[in-house]
């Protein structure tokens, strides 16, 4: 759980500069651990898949999330 929060905060600060796997490696996570965290964040609707720059994931647009709930 701690790694997930650290990774999520790093993803926010990363702003698409590093790819998702390299970002995880900065925190000592291997590829499998990083992918597990990504799956968890996707299922919690905290991030979404988006091909943009080096990283294929970005934060969910809060406006988009509010519209989905309606």
MORAWO-V154451 format. One record per helix or strand. SS is the DSSP state (A for helix, B for strand). FROM is the first residue (numbers start at 1). TO is the last residue. Records with the same first field share a line. If there is no record, write none. Layout:
SS = FROM-TO / FROM-TO
//
This chain:
A = 2-14 / 20-25 / 31-43 / 62-69
B = 47-49 / 57-59
//
